[in-house]
Amino acid sequence: FPVTIPHAPTLTITSPKNNAVIGKYTIAQLAATASDSSGVKLITITVDGKPQPLKSCPNNPVNCIVYYGFTPGTHTVTFTATDYATPVANTTVKSVTVVKSK
């Protein structure tokens, strides 16, 4: 019997682009898409390493979008996709840096 090695989900950050500069009065769109042969269980979006996600999109999401008003300064937005693989789920993590104008 062939052995199938599970792969981590494919995760694409659609917004913002890395090193994006966000205008002083702008609300930023944070968005990602994910896919996986076993299905995508969850996409989460976190800002600046906070323990609670800003947005969680469960149950085979095609994409995950949230709008966020950053404070002035430099911020890290982290996107995580988790699949349904067994016995252990795989994850893919990607981050972008954004700068909010003062």
C-alpha positions as CSV (number, residue, x, y, z in Angstrom):
1,F,0.0,0.0,0.0
2,P,1.4,3.4,-0.8
3,V,2.0,5.8,2.0
4,T,0.5,9.2,1.7
5,I,2.5,12.0,3.4
6,P,0.2,14.8,4.4
7,H,1.2,18.3,3.3
8,A,0.6,21.6,5.0
9,P,-2.2,23.7,3.6
10,T,-1.5,26.3,0.9
11,L,-1.9,29.7,2.4
12,T,-2.0,32.9,0.4
13,I,-2.2,36.3,2.0
14,T,-4.4,38.4,-0.3
15,S,-4.3,41.7,1.7
16,P,-2.3,43.5,2.8
17,K,1.0,43.2,0.9
18,N,4.1,42.9,3.0
19,N,5.5,46.3,4.1
20,A,2.2,48.0,3.2
21,V,1.8,51.6,4.4
22,I,-1.7,52.3,5.6
23,G,-3.0,55.9,5.6
24,K,-3.7,57.8,8.8
25,Y,-7.5,57.4,8.5
26,T,-7.6,54.1,6.7
27,I,-9.2,50.9,7.9
28,A,-7.1,48.0,6.6
29,Q,-8.5,44.8,5.0
30,L,-6.7,41.7,6.3
31,A,-7.5,38.7,4.1
32,A,-6.1,35.2,3.2
33,T,-7.2,32.1,1.3
34,A,-6.2,28.5,2.0
35,S,-6.6,25.1,0.4
36,D,-5.6,21.6,1.2
37,S,-6.4,18.1,-0.1
38,S,-7.8,17.1,3.3
39,G,-9.8,20.3,3.6
40,V,-9.0,23.5,5.6
41,K,-10.2,23.3,9.2
42,L,-9.4,26.8,10.3
43,I,-7.8,30.1,9.2
44,T,-6.9,32.6,11.9
45,I,-5.6,36.2,11.7
46,T,-3.7,37.7,14.6
47,V,-2.1,41.1,15.1
48,D,1.2,41.8,17.0
49,G,1.3,38.3,18.5
50,K,-1.8,38.7,20.7
51,P,-2.9,35.4,22.1
52,Q,-6.5,35.8,20.9
53,P,-7.0,35.8,17.1
54,L,-8.6,39.0,15.7
55,K,-10.6,36.7,13.4
56,S,-11.1,32.9,13.2
57,C,-12.8,31.4,10.1
58,P,-13.6,27.7,10.9
59,N,-15.1,24.8,8.9
60,N,-13.4,24.7,5.5
61,P,-13.2,28.4,4.8
62,V,-12.3,29.4,1.3
63,N,-11.1,32.8,2.6
64,C,-11.0,34.8,5.8
65,I,-11.4,38.5,5.8
66,V,-11.5,41.1,8.6
67,Y,-11.2,44.9,8.6
68,Y,-9.0,46.5,11.3
69,G,-8.0,50.0,12.4
70,F,-4.3,49.9,13.3
71,T,-2.8,52.4,15.7
72,P,0.1,54.4,14.3
73,G,3.4,52.4,14.1
74,T,4.7,49.1,12.7
75,H,2.6,46.0,13.2
76,T,2.9,42.3,12.3
77,V,-0.2,40.4,11.0
78,T,0.0,36.6,11.2
79,F,-2.2,34.3,9.2
80,T,-2.4,30.6,10.1
81,A,-4.2,27.8,8.2
82,T,-4.8,24.4,9.7
83,D,-6.0,21.3,7.8
84,Y,-8.0,18.2,8.6
85,A,-5.1,15.7,8.2
86,T,-4.9,12.8,10.5
87,P,-3.5,11.7,12.8
88,V,-1.9,15.1,13.2
89,A,-3.2,18.3,11.6
90,N,-0.7,20.4,9.6
91,T,-0.4,24.2,9.8
92,T,1.0,26.9,7.6
93,V,1.9,30.3,9.1
94,K,2.8,33.4,7.1
95,S,3.2,37.0,8.3
96,V,3.3,40.5,6.8
97,T,4.4,43.8,8.3
98,V,2.3,46.9,7.9
99,V,3.0,50.5,8.9
100,K,0.2,52.9,9.9
101,S,1.0,56.5,9.2
102,K,0.9,59.0,12.1
